[in-house]
Amino acid sequence: MFKKRPILKYILSKGLWYLFTFFATVTIVFILPRLGGANPVDIIMGKVASGLSSEAAQKKEEAYLKEFNLVKTDKDGRIIRDESGAPVKTSVFKQYFNYLCMTIRFDFGTSFLYYPKKVKEIMADAIIWDFFLQVPAIVLGWILGNILGALAAYKRGVFDKVLFPASLFISSIPFFAFGLLLLFIFAIVWPIFPSAGGYAENIIPSFSWDFLSSLGFHYTLPFLSIFLVIIGDYSIGMRSMGIYELGTDYIKYAKSLGIKEFTIMWYVFRNGLLPQLAGVAILLGQIIGGALVAEIIFSYPGLGTTILHAIQGNDYSLIQGTSIVVAIMILIANFSVDILIGIFDPRVRAGIKGV
């Protein structure tokens, strides 16, 4: 079966590696928040225990411990206690098994910090903001960066002398540092754009012009902090690939035949694009991670800000849920790029068929 369909074998082998990576990530995400040794139920009790009697507070705490599977219970749901009367804690392995089963069902439990709100509800709200910020910034930045890089390689002259130093400068700045620079210039020195948030606090979300214009103003700086850095990265890469392609024999031969300039430039762009596509897979984690940090700089209501609040509040469930969702986003994107490379790159495709 696989001999007749080498592409299918390639996809399945890649899928197995990504599945293994996913379970390794899930395990690491489970372990890291627990290294601090703090009891997250204390966060909730700190909010609700005031004004309660000691007996009522104890009952509430035990209810939370049961809800989050932190203590052992009998068949009737009663907490098992030791000789001193203290609740017997669930073993780490049992917690991990419960956590793994819930993760497979994409049920990340209840948030400690925003109790009684479910983690998946919090993430659903944040992911919408991430989607509309990161997807356009990454896709448009990649496309425009490659086009500008190919033009710089082909045209050279003044265009290249301006684009190359500018791209080199921007791409050398981390996302968070570039975000801080934009924030300082356009929100403090020249207060053209707002410095934080997804929209003005005094506006109720709706399809009104006031809300949409506020949304656009708050969107501009976070978008540019990601978009411009990505353009700088990929324009430099495409420029190098374009210069290499222009020096190859097939391009020289095409020029000697008098083939149109646009056609030659298209060949240069197309052949230089495949290594750039592979570069996406390598840099995607860095790009998404950097974009999440950029969100924190602008207090943009996406996963980056949500993760920060979860870490500050020692919210195990929310840390685990958001971290796993980010990992899934990166793994799916990388897997998709790997499949596209296998299908469209003739060198990789020839290697697959030769296996």
Beta strands, then each sheet from edge to edge (+ up, - down):
end
